[in-house]
Every structure is written in structure tokens, then in C-alpha cells.
Amino acid sequence: MGLKINVDKTKYMCLNRMGRRDRIGQKVTVNSYNFKRVERLKYLGSTVTGDNNATEEIKGRIQSANCCL
């Protein structure tokens, strides 16, 4: 298919409904690729955290609005 994976930019996050932290390792290996686990990331301009906490996203939006004023 011609799909090329940029291993430096590809990371993963574990989420669940109960807010518990799973004991999964810090790396996942698929074929010869190693992917790093992260606790927070920016996805489509929004901050996503591993514990589904929106506080960080709200603070960032308030700070951006204050900068515009």
C-alpha cells in the first residue's frame, strides 16, 4: 500500500472508562517498530490525557483567550 510509519512521531496512550492506570509497559513493539507510551498528547488541537481529565485543556484555552485580549 505504500504506508510509511514515522516511528519518531508515532506514540500511543492507554485509556479506559474507569480512570484506572493499567500496568502496561512503556513500549510496544510491532514487527521492527517500537512505539513509546505517553500520558498526554495534542490531538487535532485538543489536549488528551490518560486519566480523561479536561482541566489541562480548559486552562490552555483560558490562557489562549487571555493572550488575545
C-alpha positions as CSV (number, residue, x, y, z in Angstrom):
1,M,0.0,0.0,0.0
2,G,3.0,2.3,0.4
3,L,2.2,3.3,4.0
4,K,5.3,4.6,5.8
5,I,5.3,4.9,9.6
6,N,7.3,7.7,11.2
7,V,8.4,5.9,14.4
8,D,9.7,9.2,16.0
9,K,6.2,10.8,15.7
10,T,4.0,7.8,16.5
11,K,3.2,7.3,20.1
12,Y,0.3,5.5,22.0
13,M,-1.9,6.2,25.0
14,C,-3.9,3.7,27.1
15,L,-7.4,4.9,28.1
16,N,-10.2,3.2,30.0
17,R,-13.6,4.2,31.3
18,M,-12.8,3.7,35.0
19,G,-9.8,6.0,35.1
20,R,-7.5,3.3,36.3
21,R,-3.9,3.1,35.2
22,D,-3.1,-0.2,33.6
23,R,0.2,-1.9,34.2
24,I,1.2,-2.0,30.5
25,G,4.9,-1.5,29.6
26,Q,6.3,1.8,28.4
27,K,7.0,0.5,24.9
28,V,5.0,-1.6,22.3
29,T,6.9,-3.4,19.6
30,V,5.2,-4.2,16.3
31,N,7.4,-6.0,13.8
32,S,10.6,-3.9,14.0
33,Y,8.9,-0.7,15.2
34,N,9.0,0.5,18.8
35,F,6.3,2.9,20.0
36,K,6.5,5.0,23.1
37,R,3.7,5.3,25.7
38,V,2.6,8.9,26.6
39,E,0.4,10.3,29.4
40,R,-0.8,13.3,27.4
41,L,-0.8,14.4,23.8
42,K,-2.2,17.0,21.4
43,Y,-4.8,15.6,19.0
44,L,-6.5,17.9,16.5
45,G,-5.6,20.9,18.7
46,S,-7.1,19.4,21.9
47,T,-5.1,18.1,24.8
48,V,-5.9,14.5,25.6
49,T,-4.7,13.0,29.0
50,G,-4.5,9.4,30.1
51,D,-6.9,10.0,33.0
52,N,-9.6,11.8,30.9
53,N,-9.1,15.0,32.8
54,A,-10.2,18.1,30.9
55,T,-8.6,20.6,33.4
56,E,-5.4,21.0,31.4
57,E,-7.4,21.6,28.2
58,I,-9.6,24.2,29.9
59,K,-6.6,26.0,31.4
60,G,-4.9,26.1,28.0
61,R,-8.0,27.6,26.3
62,I,-8.4,30.3,29.0
63,Q,-4.7,31.2,28.7
64,S,-5.1,31.5,24.9
65,A,-8.2,33.7,25.3
66,N,-6.3,35.9,27.8
67,C,-3.4,36.4,25.3
68,C,-5.8,37.6,22.6
69,L,-7.2,40.3,24.9
